[in-house]
Structure formats: C-alpha cells, structure tokens
Amino acid sequence: MQAQKLDLIARLMDIEDISILEKLKEVLKSVPSNQKYSLEADEEGWLLHSLQESEADYKAGRVHSQQEVEAFFKAKKH
C-alpha cells in the first residue's frame, strides 16, 4: 500500500489542470475526517524508523527544495 501512496503522490505532483485537482479534493472531502487508522506493529516500526531517518537527514542538511523534487519527477516521467 505504501508504494501505491507514493505513486499517487508522484502523479499528483504532475497534475497541472486545476479542475482535476478540485475534483480530487471533492472526492477526498467525502472520506470521513474522523476515520480511525490503525497500524500493524511492523507498519508502526517502519514509520518510526522513517521519521527518525528523516529527522537525521534534515539535521544533516540532506534536504531538497520543492523545485528540485518537482524537477526530479518531471525528468523521471520522460
């Protein structure tokens, strides 16, 4: 499921048609905001590990601007 989410995020970054984004926003509004999410033990462990790595990367200056990320995904698309 994580790979599907990352793929979706990458595809969202490529959308330049505001009407499509607005339609997606409306669809997401139909999802209950109080929906409960539960994590399996391995998912929680992975998430905590990822957050720790992210924080270490940030503190070490291993970050990228939004423009760099967008350029990366645009180049990957072609």
Buried (B, 14 or more C-beta within 10 A) or exposed (E): EEEEEEEEEBEEBEEEEEEEEEEEEEEEEEEEEEEEEEEEEEEEEEEEEEEEEEEEEEEEEEEEEEEEEEEEBEEEEE
